[in-house]
């Protein structure tokens, strides 16, 4: 009788098992715990890609982060790409996405892969943007910077002449 009850108990425990017997396998690598998405990213790496973490990072960036940025950028006119106010939100979202996935996979951020991702994005979207640091200042500023030394030269010459006019050089 005990054996029959034990069998029925084991049978009922299988019927009540919510996972239907599928026990998730432990991860084969350490996973970060800084967000609710970390276990999802790590599980995707193990279940679908089953490659080293750096390669998985590359795959996740290609599937999750970069398409969102590309879609956002291509949805606006290319003439607006060079205005920081128009792209800063998308750029920040991309940066946060790369940082979150890297942290979850316990890969230091920034890393060469993330840096190359941003270089690729810059060469695709921001290559034609003028750089403010290298542009000429307004003509008024240039004129003030040129005129000031020109006006100071006669004044300095006059002071030298007046100083040496005494002959003793002490006055």
Secondary structure, 3 states (H helix, E strand, C coil): CHHHHHHHHHHHHHHHCCCCCCCCCCCCCCCCCCCCCHHHHHHHHHHHHCCCHHHHHHHHHHHHHHHHHHHHHHHCCHHHCCCHHHHHHHHHHHHHHHHHHHHHCCCCCCCHHHHHHHHHHHHHHCCCCCCHHHCCCCHHHHHHHHHHHHHHHHHHHHHHHHHHCCCCCCC
